[in-house]
Amino acid sequence: MNAHTRIRGGALLARALKEKGVEHAFTLAGGFCNPALEGFMECQMPIINCPHEQVAGHLADGHSRITRKPSVCLVGPEGFANAVPAMLEAWGERTPVIFITGSSTLKRQGAGGFKEIDDVAIAAPLTKYSVQITDGSRISEFVDRAWQAATTGYPGPVHLSLPVDIMFSSFEEDAGRNERPFDRSDKPVPRAWPDPAQLDVVLGLIRNAERPVIIGGHGTWWSGGEEALARAGETLRIPIFNVPYHTKMLGEGCDAYMGLADFHQYHPSKPAIHEADVVVMVGCRLDNQMNFGNPPFIQPETKLICVNGSHEELDYNIGADVPLLSDPGAFLTALEGLKKTWEPWLDLQIQRRRDWVREWSDHIAAETATDEAEGRKMHPLQLALDVQEAMKDGDWLVFDGGNTHFWNEIATNIAAARGRVLGGILHPGNYSLLGVGVSFALAAKNLNRDKTTVLVTGDGAFLSGGLSIETCFQENIPIVVVVDNNGGLDCISQQQERLFSNRQHYATDFRDIPFHSMFEGLGGHGELVTRRADLAGALERAIASGKTACINVKCRGVISPIVAATSDKRDKASIE
């Protein structure tokens, strides 16, 4: 390498990311970031330019959720503020997105520089690692540090701030490469192996159990342990459940997989978890979704085992009866070796699932018959089921919204039990952030160009982030958007009607918005559907059009089981 060749700091940044194996970057191009963009161009790094920084962040998040590899969201100083919601969403799902700010000048820091904000401090509570690079010769080093933080232990987003004067300044192209590590390419992530004595304790508890249950979480997904999870469940005949608010970890190919560990969105999980004498949480956190490990979710007499791949995860799960520090795959491989099966226990859960599917199928058939007889609008669950009926195996489904999210969760389990095998599912994470749907659908389609990607979104969720649809047109990445249009923030309206003394809702209604016409105006395909009889044809035409399309479906507002359960049982609050 010629030590006399000099390049800008932004190019050093781009080369360091390319060396790590970054495949995509997402941005809203700005002057502060131009040297990095020039570097990406020279490295032939694919870039998607977005109409808003929040869109860029959600795209990076969606891309990384699917590939399980870090991607980059590059923004300017004011754009950093716009990207904070995307940082929050990535933090909730522990997605290893590398957020990079082309920040205000280092030379005048603290003196009111142009667009100066304390981006490092703002990002700190929403990332695993947030730092400002103050020496251009250390750019490669800090990329390496950020990468390690994002991918090791419990993964998550990170943030690097590169001041504009360093971004534009020139450095030797091998700056900072005379110190270890000399090889800064991506390397295998270190894994924690279980302590043999503690592993024996855990395996002994499971071996002696009569009704064990496994719940898989984020740590299993990010460590790539889902195949080991499926093998363990099928070999031992132990029912497997999935934490809510994460991509569906296992498909219908695994007959031990039951669905969500959520009493409202998947009712059969309640008797299974209540009757279990041992619950093994693999890669999970004892947070609000798991009721912090407490009753009425997990019973006091149940032995709760938490297996986590990093100390930071395990330290969070202080409520576990028995903790085990172990890579999920290593633990599940050891578990698979138990010489015991629980066939009748699993058969009971399979039968409960069949009964649940039949009950919901009968319920929605009766509801739909009444809708058609009385001229009512379509039920949102019927919409969700009809959408999946129109899809093919291997297609990708994204859903976004309040009740829309919850009804689609239920529909996904029903459709899967009926034989639908989707390529993947994405939806808002732990923070239930509305408006991520279009970005996630675009990310799914970008990585699966030969498959149809369908987004089912509430009208409120689409209004929160729907203008990001322009990126689909700009990049020629067509998706199909189905709007569950009930004319307002229905999930909130229903909570208000149960909370307010006058039983009315307030400040949650929308006007009649022609979402389909918006798509037509942008050059896409759009149709309005007011009757279920017209939906199948509209979906077929939208998919066949090859364009980014919108089916604007007028649905009635129907309270979902989770909203009903959380609002009806309290006088003053729906969420704790």
VOBA-437028 format. One record per residue (C-alpha): residue number from 1; x, y, z; chain. Coordinates in Angstrom, 3 decimals. Layout:
VOBA-437028
SITE	NUM	X	Y	Z	A
...
This chain:
VOBA-437028
SITE	1	0.000	0.000	0.000	A
SITE	2	1.323	3.475	-0.897	A
SITE	3	1.639	5.382	2.388	A
SITE	4	1.677	8.724	0.519	A
SITE	5	-1.812	8.290	-0.932	A
SITE	6	-4.253	10.437	1.025	A
SITE	7	-8.013	10.124	1.190	A
SITE	8	-10.769	11.897	3.067	A
SITE	9	-11.973	10.748	6.467	A
SITE	10	-15.309	9.818	4.932	A
SITE	11	-13.551	7.457	2.531	A
SITE	12	-11.656	5.888	5.435	A
SITE	13	-15.013	5.288	7.088	A
SITE	14	-16.496	3.704	3.962	A
SITE	15	-13.475	1.439	3.453	A
SITE	16	-13.572	0.271	7.086	A
SITE	17	-17.240	-0.666	6.768	A
SITE	18	-16.651	-2.402	3.446	A
SITE	19	-13.822	-4.410	5.026	A
SITE	20	-16.250	-5.579	7.697	A
SITE	21	-18.568	-6.914	5.027	A
SITE	22	-21.357	-4.333	5.190	A
SITE	23	-23.628	-5.021	2.221	A
SITE	24	-26.012	-2.070	2.269	A
SITE	25	-26.200	1.482	3.554	A
SITE	26	-29.302	3.623	3.894	A
SITE	27	-29.302	7.409	4.024	A
SITE	28	-30.862	10.741	3.228	A
SITE	29	-27.975	12.327	1.333	A
SITE	30	-26.681	15.495	3.016	A
SITE	31	-23.677	17.776	2.755	A
SITE	32	-22.147	16.653	6.041	A
SITE	33	-22.063	13.079	4.734	A
SITE	34	-20.772	13.681	1.198	A
SITE	35	-17.213	12.381	1.791	A
SITE	36	-18.624	9.129	3.171	A
SITE	37	-21.015	8.857	0.220	A
SITE	38	-18.106	9.385	-2.152	A
SITE	39	-16.270	6.615	-0.307	A
SITE	40	-19.284	4.292	-0.598	A
SITE	41	-19.472	5.062	-4.308	A
SITE	42	-15.781	4.183	-4.757	A
SITE	43	-16.317	0.959	-2.754	A
SITE	44	-19.386	0.145	-4.878	A
SITE	45	-21.505	-0.081	-1.753	A
SITE	46	-25.247	-0.276	-2.591	A
SITE	47	-27.012	2.805	-1.217	A
SITE	48	-30.723	3.491	-0.897	A
SITE	49	-31.477	7.187	-0.590	A
SITE	50	-34.623	7.767	1.467	A
SITE	51	-37.041	10.701	1.808	A
SITE	52	-36.532	10.818	5.582	A
SITE	53	-33.876	9.678	8.021	A
SITE	54	-36.344	7.668	10.085	A
SITE	55	-37.109	5.664	6.943	A
SITE	56	-33.389	5.052	6.425	A
SITE	57	-33.092	3.765	9.985	A
SITE	58	-36.082	1.440	9.677	A
SITE	59	-34.768	0.115	6.361	A
SITE	60	-31.417	-0.669	7.961	A
SITE	61	-33.257	-2.331	10.855	A
SITE	62	-35.411	-4.464	8.567	A
SITE	63	-32.404	-5.444	6.445	A
SITE	64	-30.434	-6.550	9.506	A
SITE	65	-33.380	-8.452	11.035	A
SITE	66	-33.574	-10.575	7.893	A
SITE	67	-29.853	-11.050	7.196	A
SITE	68	-28.692	-10.992	10.839	A
SITE	69	-25.774	-8.849	9.645	A
SITE	70	-25.093	-5.204	10.542	A
SITE	71	-26.184	-2.558	8.087	A
SITE	72	-25.558	1.186	8.093	A
SITE	73	-27.820	4.200	8.557	A
SITE	74	-25.890	7.368	7.600	A
SITE	75	-27.377	10.761	8.548	A
SITE	76	-26.416	14.389	9.077	A
SITE	77	-26.688	16.258	12.413	A
SITE	78	-30.313	17.351	12.078	A
SITE	79	-31.090	14.026	10.413	A
SITE	80	-29.816	12.268	13.501	A
SITE	81	-32.769	13.676	15.438	A
SITE	82	-35.102	12.287	12.772	A
SITE	83	-33.451	8.863	13.044	A
SITE	84	-33.900	8.540	16.826	A
SITE	85	-37.266	6.690	16.533	A
SITE	86	-35.599	4.119	14.282	A
SITE	87	-32.834	3.793	16.845	A
SITE	88	-35.485	3.113	19.497	A
SITE	89	-37.108	0.405	17.365	A
SITE	90	-33.755	-1.269	16.682	A
SITE	91	-32.896	-1.109	20.385	A
SITE	92	-36.150	-2.856	21.302	A
SITE	93	-35.402	-5.788	18.984	A
SITE	94	-31.613	-5.727	19.535	A
SITE	95	-30.918	-5.198	15.832	A
SITE	96	-27.209	-4.527	15.080	A
SITE	97	-27.674	-1.350	13.043	A
SITE	98	-24.670	0.980	12.824	A
SITE	99	-25.992	4.537	13.035	A
SITE	100	-23.435	7.074	11.789	A
SITE	101	-23.776	10.835	12.175	A
SITE	102	-21.829	13.287	10.065	A
SITE	103	-21.749	15.756	12.946	A
SITE	104	-20.899	19.389	13.588	A
SITE	105	-17.275	20.540	13.394	A
SITE	106	-14.944	19.311	16.127	A
SITE	107	-12.836	22.491	15.947	A
SITE	108	-15.669	24.694	17.267	A
SITE	109	-17.356	22.126	19.496	A
SITE	110	-19.247	23.787	22.331	A
SITE	111	-19.254	27.183	20.624	A
SITE	112	-22.525	26.883	18.722	A
SITE	113	-21.264	25.258	15.568	A
SITE	114	-23.511	24.783	12.557	A
SITE	115	-26.162	22.150	13.399	A
SITE	116	-24.363	21.257	16.623	A
SITE	117	-26.148	18.747	18.870	A
SITE	118	-24.882	16.280	21.461	A
SITE	119	-25.689	13.249	19.369	A
SITE	120	-23.445	10.967	21.422	A
SITE	121	-25.352	11.672	24.633	A
SITE	122	-28.753	11.374	22.933	A
SITE	123	-27.870	8.001	21.412	A
SITE	124	-26.216	6.551	24.519	A
SITE	125	-29.351	5.140	26.237	A
SITE	126	-30.655	3.694	22.944	A
SITE	127	-27.495	1.919	21.826	A
SITE	128	-24.872	-0.468	23.139	A
SITE	129	-22.070	1.910	22.161	A
SITE	130	-22.090	5.619	21.286	A
SITE	131	-18.895	7.584	20.699	A
SITE	132	-17.492	10.553	18.821	A
SITE	133	-14.376	10.013	16.710	A
SITE	134	-11.983	12.861	17.471	A
SITE	135	-8.900	11.574	15.641	A
SITE	136	-9.202	10.706	11.956	A
SITE	137	-6.360	8.219	12.136	A
SITE	138	-8.538	6.097	14.479	A
SITE	139	-11.599	5.836	12.205	A
SITE	140	-10.915	2.192	11.340	A
SITE	141	-10.338	1.385	15.016	A
SITE	142	-13.672	2.856	16.088	A
SITE	143	-15.522	1.083	13.306	A
SITE	144	-13.980	-2.127	14.638	A
SITE	145	-15.027	-1.302	18.209	A
SITE	146	-18.563	-0.415	17.153	A
SITE	147	-18.854	-3.598	15.113	A
SITE	148	-17.746	-5.729	18.050	A
SITE	149	-20.257	-4.047	20.337	A
SITE	150	-23.081	-4.476	17.812	A
SITE	151	-22.516	-8.169	17.145	A
SITE	152	-21.159	-9.750	20.331	A
SITE	153	-23.016	-10.725	23.503	A
SITE	154	-26.583	-9.533	23.218	A
SITE	155	-26.491	-7.670	19.852	A
SITE	156	-27.891	-4.214	19.354	A
SITE	157	-27.545	-0.874	17.590	A
SITE	158	-24.454	1.314	17.942	A
SITE	159	-23.666	4.919	17.079	A
SITE	160	-20.587	6.640	15.678	A
SITE	161	-20.328	10.414	15.373	A
SITE	162	-17.785	11.692	12.816	A
SITE	163	-17.315	15.492	12.888	A
SITE	164	-17.545	17.190	9.528	A
SITE	165	-14.004	18.604	9.657	A
SITE	166	-12.622	15.079	10.156	A
SITE	167	-15.021	13.770	7.512	A
SITE	168	-13.539	16.207	4.952	A
SITE	169	-9.904	16.174	6.110	A
SITE	170	-7.289	14.058	4.312	A
SITE	171	-5.395	11.157	5.863	A
SITE	172	-3.055	8.465	4.672	A
SITE	173	-5.139	5.605	3.390	A
SITE	174	-3.494	3.182	5.818	A
SITE	175	-4.004	5.530	8.793	A
SITE	176	-4.253	3.651	12.073	A
SITE	177	-3.431	0.275	10.548	A
SITE	178	0.004	-0.102	12.168	A
SITE	179	-1.512	-1.442	15.404	A
SITE	180	-3.415	-4.588	16.268	A
SITE	181	-5.771	-5.899	15.171	A
SITE	182	-4.147	-5.836	11.728	A
SITE	183	-7.003	-7.887	10.287	A
SITE	184	-10.226	-5.934	10.816	A
SITE	185	-12.523	-8.020	8.674	A
SITE	186	-15.603	-9.596	10.225	A
SITE	187	-14.794	-12.608	12.386	A
SITE	188	-16.914	-15.321	14.025	A
SITE	189	-18.738	-14.049	17.097	A
SITE	190	-17.378	-15.493	20.387	A
SITE	191	-19.804	-17.920	22.021	A
SITE	192	-20.280	-18.729	25.691	A
SITE	193	-20.036	-22.456	26.496	A
SITE	194	-22.016	-23.714	29.525	A
SITE	195	-20.342	-24.611	32.780	A
SITE	196	-20.616	-28.429	32.883	A
SITE	197	-21.772	-28.566	36.504	A
SITE	198	-24.503	-25.964	36.032	A
SITE	199	-25.534	-27.546	32.740	A
SITE	200	-26.011	-30.870	34.551	A
SITE	201	-28.277	-29.146	37.087	A
SITE	202	-30.430	-27.657	34.326	A
SITE	203	-30.621	-30.861	32.312	A
SITE	204	-31.510	-32.763	35.479	A
SITE	205	-34.437	-30.441	36.205	A
SITE	206	-35.739	-30.860	32.662	A
SITE	207	-35.213	-34.647	32.680	A
SITE	208	-37.280	-34.954	35.879	A
SITE	209	-40.029	-32.641	34.627	A
SITE	210	-43.430	-33.987	33.659	A
SITE	211	-44.631	-30.982	31.662	A
SITE	212	-41.697	-28.912	30.325	A
SITE	213	-42.155	-25.934	28.008	A
SITE	214	-39.548	-24.060	25.967	A
SITE	215	-39.897	-20.368	25.141	A
SITE	216	-37.471	-19.031	22.527	A
SITE	217	-36.511	-15.373	22.285	A
SITE	218	-34.297	-12.811	20.615	A
SITE	219	-31.063	-14.386	21.773	A
SITE	220	-31.923	-17.631	19.993	A
SITE	221	-32.688	-15.778	16.763	A
SITE	222	-29.623	-13.530	16.729	A
SITE	223	-27.281	-16.415	17.565	A
SITE	224	-28.725	-18.501	14.730	A
SITE	225	-29.994	-21.146	17.132	A
SITE	226	-33.465	-21.694	15.684	A
SITE	227	-32.557	-24.963	13.928	A
SITE	228	-31.191	-26.386	17.178	A
SITE	229	-34.370	-25.182	18.898	A
SITE	230	-36.535	-27.028	16.377	A
SITE	231	-34.471	-30.223	16.665	A
SITE	232	-34.642	-30.217	20.461	A
SITE	233	-38.410	-29.721	20.471	A
SITE	234	-39.059	-32.389	17.865	A
SITE	235	-36.623	-34.938	19.289	A
SITE	236	-37.830	-34.589	22.877	A
SITE	237	-41.448	-33.752	21.984	A
SITE	238	-41.443	-30.602	24.081	A
SITE	239	-43.819	-27.765	23.052	A
SITE	240	-42.056	-24.612	21.888	A
SITE	241	-43.428	-21.090	22.121	A
SITE	242	-42.091	-17.777	20.788	A
SITE	243	-41.816	-14.471	22.648	A
SITE	244	-44.198	-11.817	21.266	A
SITE	245	-43.005	-8.898	19.158	A
SITE	246	-40.346	-10.710	17.214	A
SITE	247	-40.060	-12.295	13.827	A
SITE	248	-41.632	-15.742	13.722	A
SITE	249	-38.727	-18.006	14.667	A
SITE	250	-39.980	-21.391	13.485	A
SITE	251	-42.305	-22.469	10.705	A
SITE	252	-44.821	-25.211	10.174	A
SITE	253	-42.037	-27.644	9.351	A
SITE	254	-41.525	-27.958	13.122	A
SITE	255	-44.507	-29.760	14.657	A
SITE	256	-43.327	-28.885	18.179	A
SITE	257	-43.801	-25.173	17.470	A
SITE	258	-47.085	-23.860	18.854	A
SITE	259	-46.929	-20.073	18.367	A
SITE	260	-46.735	-17.029	20.590	A
SITE	261	-46.270	-17.212	24.341	A
SITE	262	-49.089	-14.713	24.694	A
SITE	263	-52.306	-15.546	26.547	A
SITE	264	-54.395	-13.091	24.498	A
SITE	265	-53.102	-13.499	20.961	A
SITE	266	-52.681	-17.272	21.310	A
SITE	267	-55.007	-18.555	24.018	A
SITE	268	-53.656	-22.145	24.221	A
SITE	269	-50.340	-20.828	25.514	A
SITE	270	-52.053	-20.016	28.827	A
SITE	271	-52.904	-23.565	29.977	A
SITE	272	-49.594	-24.865	28.633	A
SITE	273	-47.513	-22.348	30.595	A
SITE	274	-49.744	-22.523	33.688	A
SITE	275	-49.605	-26.314	33.776	A
SITE	276	-45.870	-26.541	33.055	A
SITE	277	-43.697	-27.649	35.944	A
SITE	278	-40.536	-26.383	34.181	A
SITE	279	-40.352	-23.395	31.822	A
SITE	280	-37.072	-23.037	29.935	A
SITE	281	-36.568	-19.576	28.448	A
SITE	282	-33.794	-19.629	25.858	A
SITE	283	-32.496	-16.236	24.759	A
SITE	284	-35.391	-14.383	26.435	A
SITE	285	-35.623	-11.411	28.754	A
SITE	286	-37.868	-11.352	31.797	A
SITE	287	-39.446	-8.074	30.747	A
SITE	288	-43.046	-6.857	30.559	A
SITE	289	-43.893	-9.324	27.794	A
SITE	290	-43.062	-12.175	30.180	A
SITE	291	-44.601	-10.298	33.146	A
SITE	292	-41.079	-10.207	34.582	A
SITE	293	-41.326	-13.942	35.247	A
SITE	294	-44.126	-13.447	37.769	A
SITE	295	-47.692	-14.735	38.197	A
SITE	296	-50.164	-14.750	36.604	A
SITE	297	-47.878	-15.533	33.648	A
SITE	298	-45.559	-18.082	35.252	A
SITE	299	-46.904	-19.774	38.358	A
SITE	300	-44.982	-19.602	41.683	A
SITE	301	-44.496	-23.386	41.834	A
SITE	302	-43.097	-23.571	38.290	A
SITE	303	-39.311	-23.897	38.012	A
SITE	304	-38.100	-21.076	35.773	A
SITE	305	-34.814	-21.645	33.914	A
SITE	306	-33.220	-18.823	31.913	A
SITE	307	-30.514	-19.682	29.384	A
SITE	308	-28.748	-16.675	27.916	A
SITE	309	-25.692	-16.266	25.746	A
SITE	310	-24.192	-13.247	27.494	A
SITE	311	-23.769	-11.867	30.997	A
SITE	312	-25.691	-8.718	30.089	A
SITE	313	-28.744	-10.839	29.220	A
SITE	314	-28.393	-13.110	32.218	A
SITE	315	-27.920	-10.229	34.642	A
SITE	316	-31.205	-8.799	33.361	A
SITE	317	-32.982	-12.055	34.258	A
SITE	318	-32.449	-11.815	37.982	A
SITE	319	-35.854	-13.421	38.582	A
SITE	320	-34.808	-16.795	37.178	A
SITE	321	-34.849	-19.737	39.582	A
SITE	322	-31.929	-21.287	37.715	A
SITE	323	-29.736	-19.217	35.369	A
SITE	324	-27.355	-20.689	32.801	A
SITE	325	-24.775	-18.757	30.825	A
SITE	326	-24.608	-20.517	27.477	A
SITE	327	-24.868	-19.922	23.768	A
SITE	328	-28.441	-21.001	22.905	A
SITE	329	-27.260	-23.425	20.232	A
SITE	330	-24.777	-25.112	22.587	A
SITE	331	-27.433	-25.553	25.277	A
SITE	332	-30.075	-26.819	22.849	A
SITE	333	-27.644	-29.333	21.363	A
SITE	334	-26.947	-30.664	24.869	A
SITE	335	-30.671	-30.706	25.616	A
SITE	336	-31.340	-32.733	22.486	A
SITE	337	-29.222	-35.542	23.971	A
SITE	338	-31.652	-36.236	26.826	A
SITE	339	-32.928	-39.807	26.632	A
SITE	340	-36.547	-38.941	27.228	A
SITE	341	-39.623	-37.738	25.360	A
SITE	342	-42.857	-36.003	26.348	A
SITE	343	-45.137	-37.174	23.531	A
SITE	344	-48.511	-37.037	25.388	A
SITE	345	-47.747	-33.538	26.698	A
SITE	346	-46.930	-32.279	23.207	A
SITE	347	-49.973	-34.057	21.744	A
SITE	348	-52.167	-32.195	24.224	A
SITE	349	-50.806	-28.840	23.012	A
SITE	350	-51.261	-29.860	19.375	A
SITE	351	-54.889	-30.750	20.080	A
SITE	352	-55.424	-27.468	21.918	A
SITE	353	-54.062	-25.641	18.924	A
SITE	354	-56.415	-27.508	16.587	A
SITE	355	-59.350	-26.655	18.855	A
SITE	356	-58.285	-23.007	18.962	A
SITE	357	-58.021	-22.813	15.172	A
SITE	358	-61.442	-24.443	14.793	A
SITE	359	-63.041	-22.099	17.342	A
SITE	360	-61.615	-19.008	15.676	A
SITE	361	-62.502	-20.324	12.221	A
SITE	362	-66.098	-20.924	13.309	A
SITE	363	-66.230	-17.518	14.986	A
SITE	364	-64.962	-15.577	11.991	A
SITE	365	-67.202	-17.559	9.607	A
SITE	366	-70.230	-16.543	11.690	A
SITE	367	-69.059	-12.932	11.896	A
SITE	368	-68.490	-12.753	8.155	A
SITE	369	-71.880	-14.294	7.400	A
SITE	370	-73.515	-11.602	9.555	A
SITE	371	-71.395	-8.893	7.927	A
SITE	372	-72.556	-9.949	4.476	A
SITE	373	-76.190	-10.428	5.485	A
SITE	374	-76.418	-7.038	7.188	A
SITE	375	-74.168	-5.116	4.792	A
SITE	376	-71.544	-4.434	7.453	A
SITE	377	-67.916	-3.727	6.691	A
SITE	378	-65.409	-6.565	6.777	A
SITE	379	-63.953	-7.925	10.015	A
SITE	380	-60.182	-7.195	10.279	A
SITE	381	-59.426	-10.838	11.071	A
SITE	382	-61.228	-11.900	7.893	A
SITE	383	-59.150	-9.387	5.965	A
SITE	384	-55.931	-10.771	7.436	A
SITE	385	-56.916	-14.354	6.603	A
SITE	386	-57.977	-13.465	3.057	A
SITE	387	-54.665	-11.689	2.440	A
SITE	388	-52.684	-14.771	3.431	A
SITE	389	-54.998	-16.938	1.322	A
SITE	390	-53.998	-14.827	-1.702	A
SITE	391	-50.289	-15.185	-0.976	A
SITE	392	-48.056	-18.062	-2.019	A
SITE	393	-45.670	-20.134	0.050	A
SITE	394	-42.372	-18.307	0.402	A
SITE	395	-43.919	-14.830	0.195	A
SITE	396	-43.158	-12.268	2.901	A
SITE	397	-45.739	-10.717	5.195	A
SITE	398	-45.359	-7.480	7.140	A
SITE	399	-47.968	-5.983	9.438	A
SITE	400	-48.096	-2.677	11.250	A
SITE	401	-50.565	-0.987	13.554	A
SITE	402	-52.447	-1.475	16.799	A
SITE	403	-55.411	-3.818	16.408	A
SITE	404	-54.233	-4.521	12.858	A
SITE	405	-51.039	-5.962	14.323	A
SITE	406	-52.884	-8.073	16.874	A
SITE	407	-55.468	-9.472	14.432	A
SITE	408	-52.714	-10.367	11.969	A
SITE	409	-50.795	-12.185	14.690	A
SITE	410	-53.871	-14.366	15.255	A
SITE	411	-54.415	-14.828	11.517	A
SITE	412	-50.810	-15.894	11.012	A
SITE	413	-51.162	-18.787	13.437	A
SITE	414	-54.489	-19.839	11.912	A
SITE	415	-53.161	-19.625	8.349	A
SITE	416	-50.039	-21.556	9.308	A
SITE	417	-52.141	-24.312	10.850	A
SITE	418	-54.057	-24.459	7.563	A
SITE	419	-50.802	-24.988	5.677	A
SITE	420	-49.539	-21.548	4.664	A
SITE	421	-45.722	-21.477	4.790	A
SITE	422	-44.515	-17.882	4.573	A
SITE	423	-40.962	-16.918	3.716	A
SITE	424	-40.832	-14.578	6.697	A
SITE	425	-42.730	-12.117	8.852	A
SITE	426	-41.754	-8.668	10.116	A
SITE	427	-43.645	-6.266	12.355	A
SITE	428	-43.095	-3.572	15.010	A
SITE	429	-41.037	-4.661	17.977	A
SITE	430	-41.122	-4.262	21.725	A
SITE	431	-41.975	-0.550	21.612	A
SITE	432	-44.934	-1.030	19.234	A
SITE	433	-43.686	1.855	17.093	A
SITE	434	-46.184	2.646	14.349	A
SITE	435	-45.047	3.515	10.842	A
SITE	436	-42.338	0.892	10.330	A
SITE	437	-44.392	-1.230	7.936	A
SITE	438	-43.457	0.240	4.568	A
SITE	439	-39.749	0.297	5.424	A
SITE	440	-39.779	-3.302	6.667	A
SITE	441	-41.723	-4.458	3.604	A
SITE	442	-39.278	-2.671	1.325	A
SITE	443	-36.360	-4.339	3.123	A
SITE	444	-37.991	-7.769	2.745	A
SITE	445	-38.679	-7.249	-0.964	A
SITE	446	-35.195	-5.854	-1.563	A
SITE	447	-33.709	-9.104	-0.258	A
SITE	448	-36.324	-11.385	-1.866	A
SITE	449	-36.950	-9.906	-5.302	A
SITE	450	-38.566	-13.073	-6.672	A
SITE	451	-41.209	-13.182	-3.923	A
SITE	452	-44.266	-11.062	-3.271	A
SITE	453	-44.110	-8.888	-0.168	A
SITE	454	-47.425	-7.803	1.328	A
SITE	455	-47.858	-5.198	4.046	A
SITE	456	-51.096	-5.150	6.025	A
SITE	457	-51.225	-1.811	7.808	A
SITE	458	-53.715	0.118	9.834	A
SITE	459	-54.673	3.513	8.455	A
SITE	460	-53.088	5.210	11.473	A
SITE	461	-49.859	3.252	11.061	A
SITE	462	-49.692	4.143	7.373	A
SITE	463	-50.169	7.830	8.179	A
SITE	464	-47.261	7.541	10.639	A
SITE	465	-44.750	6.415	8.028	A
SITE	466	-46.506	5.850	4.729	A
SITE	467	-44.763	8.549	2.695	A
SITE	468	-41.734	6.296	2.773	A
SITE	469	-43.588	4.479	-0.030	A
SITE	470	-41.851	6.876	-2.435	A
SITE	471	-38.650	4.897	-1.886	A
SITE	472	-40.376	1.816	-3.354	A
SITE	473	-41.121	3.783	-6.516	A
SITE	474	-37.691	5.412	-6.644	A
SITE	475	-35.808	2.130	-6.244	A
SITE	476	-38.305	0.086	-8.307	A
SITE	477	-38.899	-2.314	-5.417	A
SITE	478	-42.646	-3.018	-5.657	A
SITE	479	-44.644	-4.064	-2.612	A
SITE	480	-48.364	-4.570	-2.064	A
SITE	481	-49.908	-2.484	0.715	A
SITE	482	-53.270	-3.514	2.156	A
SITE	483	-54.752	-0.764	4.331	A
SITE	484	-57.054	-1.963	7.116	A
SITE	485	-59.017	1.283	6.984	A
SITE	486	-61.369	1.739	9.928	A
SITE	487	-61.242	5.539	9.913	A
SITE	488	-59.154	6.242	12.979	A
SITE	489	-56.859	5.072	15.737	A
SITE	490	-59.283	2.299	16.573	A
SITE	491	-57.118	0.573	19.175	A
SITE	492	-56.938	3.832	21.160	A
SITE	493	-60.631	4.619	20.610	A
SITE	494	-61.595	1.285	22.123	A
SITE	495	-59.409	1.855	25.155	A
SITE	496	-60.937	5.311	25.638	A
SITE	497	-64.466	3.939	25.405	A
SITE	498	-63.657	1.597	28.283	A
SITE	499	-61.717	4.156	30.284	A
SITE	500	-63.613	7.452	29.886	A
SITE	501	-66.629	7.974	32.143	A
SITE	502	-68.857	8.957	29.181	A
SITE	503	-67.860	5.793	27.220	A
SITE	504	-66.887	7.860	24.186	A
SITE	505	-63.625	8.324	22.294	A
SITE	506	-61.868	11.594	21.584	A
SITE	507	-59.240	12.888	19.096	A
SITE	508	-58.820	9.526	17.363	A
SITE	509	-60.904	9.810	14.162	A
SITE	510	-59.600	10.396	10.619	A
SITE	511	-61.364	11.740	7.566	A
SITE	512	-62.063	9.369	4.684	A
SITE	513	-58.593	9.166	3.129	A
SITE	514	-58.263	7.724	-0.415	A
SITE	515	-54.996	5.869	0.119	A
SITE	516	-55.423	3.983	-3.162	A
SITE	517	-55.564	7.258	-5.122	A
SITE	518	-52.301	8.350	-3.526	A
SITE	519	-50.578	5.286	-4.957	A
SITE	520	-52.104	5.871	-8.364	A
SITE	521	-50.848	9.440	-8.307	A
SITE	522	-47.306	8.216	-7.612	A
SITE	523	-47.475	5.847	-10.578	A
SITE	524	-48.619	2.704	-8.817	A
SITE	525	-51.705	0.526	-8.724	A
SITE	526	-54.613	1.360	-6.431	A
SITE	527	-58.066	-0.029	-5.687	A
SITE	528	-60.780	0.665	-3.145	A
SITE	529	-62.521	-2.382	-1.668	A
SITE	530	-65.738	-2.021	0.319	A
SITE	531	-67.036	-5.615	0.036	A
SITE	532	-65.251	-8.840	0.837	A
SITE	533	-66.439	-10.335	-2.458	A
SITE	534	-64.195	-7.860	-4.293	A
SITE	535	-61.068	-8.412	-2.214	A
SITE	536	-59.640	-11.560	-3.838	A
SITE	537	-59.768	-10.064	-7.315	A
SITE	538	-58.233	-6.809	-6.133	A
SITE	539	-55.350	-8.649	-4.467	A
SITE	540	-54.774	-10.743	-7.584	A
SITE	541	-54.650	-7.634	-9.786	A
SITE	542	-52.353	-5.794	-7.379	A
SITE	543	-49.851	-8.647	-7.264	A
SITE	544	-50.018	-9.178	-11.038	A
SITE	545	-49.479	-5.463	-11.763	A
SITE	546	-45.798	-5.631	-10.844	A
SITE	547	-46.198	-2.150	-9.390	A
SITE	548	-46.176	-0.817	-5.881	A
SITE	549	-49.853	-1.177	-5.116	A
SITE	550	-52.453	-0.248	-2.525	A
SITE	551	-55.679	-2.047	-1.707	A
SITE	552	-57.662	0.340	0.474	A
SITE	553	-60.089	-1.893	2.384	A
SITE	554	-62.934	-0.441	4.408	A
SITE	555	-63.105	-2.551	7.570	A
SITE	556	-65.090	-2.213	10.738	A
SITE	557	-63.360	-1.636	14.022	A
SITE	558	-63.324	-4.784	16.151	A
SITE	559	-61.535	-4.858	19.472	A
SITE	560	-58.759	-7.447	19.561	A
SITE	561	-58.451	-9.907	22.454	A
SITE	562	-55.305	-8.261	23.804	A
SITE	563	-56.835	-4.755	23.865	A
SITE	564	-60.015	-6.103	25.436	A
SITE	565	-58.076	-7.964	28.121	A
SITE	566	-55.847	-5.039	29.029	A
SITE	567	-58.577	-2.393	29.036	A
SITE	568	-61.632	-4.122	30.479	A
SITE	569	-59.985	-5.319	33.666	A
SITE	570	-58.861	-1.908	34.939	A
SITE	571	-60.515	1.353	35.884	A
SITE	572	-57.675	3.731	35.220	A
SITE	573	-55.208	2.237	32.799	A
SITE	574	-54.903	-0.161	29.907	A
SITE	575	-51.151	-0.626	30.039	A
SITE	576	-48.836	-1.042	33.007	A
